[in-house]
């Protein structure tokens, strides 16, 4: 989607962090932007911040796990702007901890947001994009944790792998309709994700209470210190996403510093292939079924140059 001026973007989790970075960059580029978030105070702050920059966005209060509310939010955005062209499935929570310590509630809550929220976006917004026939783009926000098992965050890793797989499957399906799909895998970004456990419904039990408390303390300590350079600025992240949309990249990766981890997993997959003579009859069947043995979407990913700012 190279020509984005005047097009409509719908960004979930858009009131802070990565979502706000996207909203700012998209609005500067001439898009009409709707930001959805479940926190009214964050929406108010985002609208005010963007207004100070001379940018206007349309705020929508939305819990992405609420399907009826999601449909109503989509209606409101269309009433305000007309046809949606860009969907950024960005809303998420970043609770960490080992799978062995998780409760059923931990699984249910995190999966409902990280995977269920993306499913709801696809089910509700995608038919509208397909319906207007003008093409468009979908960005599924995953993480480096969706590319290889990074950190102590088992449920998060599980969910983010699913989000990448969904983007890859959609990429093949929607290409004939001029709708691009990207799996967005950021590394560390300056966000408030360390506080996302605060959004956990109060009736739910968790196995991560001690970890939540430690993350709060660490986040507060970091606020008292100069920026250490690891976490990328949200505007730079937004610029990288916009570039990926314009290039129609399958994968949008922010941090070259994760190359070693990415290549190690790719190499491990290659080493896991049995060193055996290929059964040509079996191979012939596999290759005869579209995308079963080879998916051309991976060949479409071009090398990404350095970002010039």
C-alpha positions in Angstrom: 0.0 0.0 0.0 2.4 2.7 -1.3 -0.2 5.5 -1.6 -1.4 6.0 2.0 -2.3 9.7 1.9 -6.0 10.1 2.8 -6.4 6.4 3.6 -7.9 5.4 6.9 -6.0 3.5 9.6 -7.5 1.7 12.6 -5.0 1.0 15.3 -5.8 -1.1 18.4 -3.8 -0.3 21.5 -3.2 3.0 19.9 -3.1 5.4 22.9 0.4 4.7 24.0 3.6 2.9 23.2 4.0 1.3 19.8 0.4 2.1 18.8 0.9 5.8 19.5 4.1 5.8 17.5 2.2 4.3 14.6 -0.6 6.8 14.9 1.8 9.7 15.0 3.8 8.6 12.0 0.7 7.7 10.0 -1.0 11.0 10.7 2.1 12.9 9.7 2.1 11.0 6.4 -1.5 12.2 5.7 -3.6 9.3 6.9 -6.8 9.6 8.7 -6.2 7.7 12.0 -8.5 6.1 14.5 -6.9 4.9 17.8 -8.7 2.3 19.9 -7.8 1.6 23.5 -9.6 0.4 26.6 -8.2 3.2 28.8 -10.1 6.5 28.5 -7.4 8.5 30.3 -4.7 7.2 27.9 -6.9 8.1 24.9 -7.4 11.6 26.3 -3.7 12.0 26.8 -2.9 10.7 23.3 -5.4 13.0 21.6 -3.9 16.0 23.5 -0.3 15.0 22.7 -1.1 14.7 19.0 -3.1 17.9 19.0 0.0 19.7 20.3 1.8 18.5 17.2 -1.0 19.7 14.9 -2.3 16.2 14.4 -5.9 15.0 14.8 -7.0 11.4 15.5 -10.3 9.8 16.3 -10.3 8.1 19.7 -12.5 5.0 20.3 -12.7 3.3 23.7 -12.5 -0.4 23.1 -11.7 -3.7 24.8 -10.6 -5.8 21.9 -11.9 -9.0 23.6 -15.5 -7.6 23.4 -16.8 -8.5 20.0 -20.0 -6.5 20.1 -18.0 -3.4 21.2 -15.4 -4.0 18.5 -18.1 -4.1 15.8 -19.6 -0.9 17.2 -16.2 0.8 17.2 -15.7 -0.2 13.5 -19.0 1.3 12.7 -18.1 4.5 14.5 -14.8 4.8 12.6 -16.5 4.3 9.3 -19.2 6.9 10.2 -16.4 9.3 11.0 -13.9 8.6 8.1 -15.5 6.2 5.7 -13.7 3.0 4.4 -10.9 1.5 6.5 -7.8 0.6 4.6 -5.2 -0.3 7.2 -5.8 -2.5 10.3 -3.1 -2.6 12.9 -3.8 -5.4 15.4 -1.6 -4.0 18.0 -3.4 -4.2 21.4 -1.6 -6.5 23.8 -0.4 -7.3 27.3 3.2 -8.3 28.2 3.0 -10.3 31.4 6.0 -12.6 31.7 6.7 -15.8 33.6 7.2 -19.5 33.1 4.5 -21.7 31.8 5.0 -24.0 34.7 3.8 -21.2 37.1 0.7 -20.2 35.1 -2.9 -20.5 36.1 -5.8 -21.2 33.8 -6.7 -17.6 34.3 -3.3 -16.5 33.1 -3.7 -18.5 29.9 -7.3 -17.4 29.4 -6.7 -13.7 29.9 -3.5 -13.4 27.9 -4.7 -15.5 25.0 -8.0 -13.7 24.8 -6.1 -10.4 24.4 -3.0 -11.4 22.4 -4.7 -13.9 20.1 -8.4 -13.3 20.5 -8.1 -9.6 20.0 -6.3 -10.1 16.7 -8.9 -12.7 15.7 -11.7 -10.2 16.4 -9.9 -7.5 14.4 -9.6 -9.9 11.4 -13.2 -11.1 11.7 -14.7 -7.6 12.0 -12.5 -5.3 10.0 -11.2 -7.6 7.2 -14.7 -8.1 5.6 -15.0 -4.3 5.4 -11.7 -3.9 3.7 -12.5 -6.7 1.2 -15.9 -5.3 0.7 -14.8 -1.9 -0.6 -12.4 -3.4 -3.1 -9.8 -0.7 -2.8 -7.1 -2.9 -1.3 -5.4 -2.3 2.0 -3.0 -3.7 4.5 -3.1 -5.6 7.8 -0.3 -5.5 10.4 -0.3 -8.0 13.2 2.0 -6.9 16.0 3.9 -9.9 17.3 7.4 -9.6 18.9 10.8 -11.1 18.7 9.2 -13.6 21.0 7.2 -14.7 18.0 10.3 -15.5 16.0 12.3 -17.5 18.6 11.7 -18.4 22.2 13.2 -15.3 23.8 13.0 -14.5 27.5 11.0 -16.1 30.3 7.5 -15.6 28.9 5.9 -18.8 27.9 2.3 -17.7 27.3 3.4 -14.6 25.6 5.7 -16.6 23.3 2.9 -19.0 22.5 0.5 -16.2 21.6 3.0 -14.3 19.5 3.9 -17.3 17.5 0.2 -17.7 16.7 0.0 -14.1 15.6 2.9 -14.6 13.1 1.4 -17.7 11.7 -1.9 -16.0 11.2 -0.2 -13.2 9.3 1.6 -15.7 7.1 -1.6 -17.6 6.3 -3.5 -14.4 5.5 -0.7 -13.2 3.3 -1.3 -16.0 0.9 -5.1 -15.8 1.0 -5.4 -12.0 0.5 -2.7 -11.3 -2.1 -5.1 -11.7 -5.0 -7.3 -9.0 -3.5 -4.5 -6.5 -3.2 -4.5 -6.6 0.5 -1.0 -6.9 2.1 -0.3 -8.6 5.4 2.7 -8.1 7.6 3.9 -9.8 10.8 5.5 -7.1 12.9 8.2 -8.3 15.2 9.6 -5.5 17.4 12.4 -5.8 19.9 12.5 -3.6 23.0 10.5 -0.4 22.7 9.9 2.4 25.1 6.4 1.5 26.2 4.5 1.0 29.4 4.2 -2.8 28.8 5.7 -3.5 32.2 2.5 -2.2 33.7 0.1 -4.2 31.6 -0.6 -6.7 34.3 -2.7 -3.9 35.9 -5.3 -4.5 33.2 -5.9 -8.1 34.3 -9.5 -8.6 35.4 -9.6 -8.4 39.2 -11.4 -11.7 39.7 -8.7 -13.7 37.9 -6.0 -15.6 39.8 -2.4 -15.5 38.6 0.8 -17.3 39.2 2.8 -14.2 38.3 2.1 -11.8 41.2 5.7 -11.7 42.4 7.0 -11.2 38.9 4.4 -8.4 38.4 5.7 -6.6 41.5 9.3 -6.9 40.5 8.6 -5.6 37.0 6.8 -2.6 38.5 9.8 -1.9 40.7 12.2 -2.2 37.8 10.1 0.0 35.6 10.1 2.7 38.2 13.9 2.4 38.6 14.4 2.8 34.9 12.3 6.0 35.0 14.8 7.4 37.4 17.7 6.7 35.1 18.9 8.0 31.8 17.7 6.0 28.8 20.1 3.1 28.3 19.7 2.9 24.5 18.2 -0.6 24.3 14.6 0.4 24.0 13.7 2.0 20.7 11.8 5.2 20.4 8.1 4.8 19.5 8.4 7.2 16.6 11.3 5.3 15.0 9.3 2.2 15.4 6.3 3.8 13.7 8.5 4.9 10.8 9.8 1.3 10.4 6.2 0.0 10.3 5.1 2.6 7.7 8.1 1.7 5.6 7.1 -2.0 5.8 3.6 -1.2 4.8 4.7 0.8 1.8 7.1 -2.0 0.8 4.5 -4.7 1.5 7.0 -6.6 3.6 5.9 -9.9 5.0 8.1 -9.4 8.1 8.7 -6.1 9.7 11.7 -6.3 12.1 12.9 -3.4 14.1 16.2 -4.5 15.7 19.1 -5.8 13.7 20.7 -6.8 17.1 18.4 -9.9 17.2 20.0 -11.4 14.0 21.9 -14.0 16.0 18.8 -15.4 17.6 16.8 -15.4 14.4 19.5 -17.1 12.4 20.1 -19.7 15.2 16.4 -20.8 15.1 16.5 -21.0 11.3 19.6 -23.0 11.4 18.1 -25.4 14.0 15.2 -26.0 11.8 17.5 -26.9 8.9 19.5 -29.3 11.1 16.3 -31.0 12.2 15.5 -32.2 8.6 16.3 -35.9 8.5 19.4 -36.7 6.4 17.7 -39.2 4.2 17.1 -39.8 0.5 13.9 -38.0 -0.5 11.0 -40.1 -1.5 10.1 -38.6 -4.9 6.6 -39.9 -4.9 5.9 -38.4 -1.6 7.6 -35.2 -2.5 5.6 -35.0 -5.8 2.4 -35.2 -3.8 3.5 -32.6 -1.3 4.6 -30.2 -4.1 1.4 -30.7 -6.0 -0.7 -29.2 -3.2 -0.5 -25.3 -3.2 1.7 -24.0 -0.4 1.9 -27.4 1.3 5.6 -28.0 0.4 6.6 -24.5 -0.6 5.0 -21.1 0.0 6.1 -18.3 -2.4 5.4 -15.6 0.2 8.8 -16.1 1.7 10.6 -15.4 -1.6 8.7 -12.1 -1.7 10.5 -10.7 1.3 13.2 -8.3 0.0 16.3 -7.2 1.9 15.6 -4.2 4.1 18.0 -1.3 3.9 19.0 0.9 6.8 16.4 3.4 7.9 17.3 6.9 6.9 15.8 9.4 9.3 
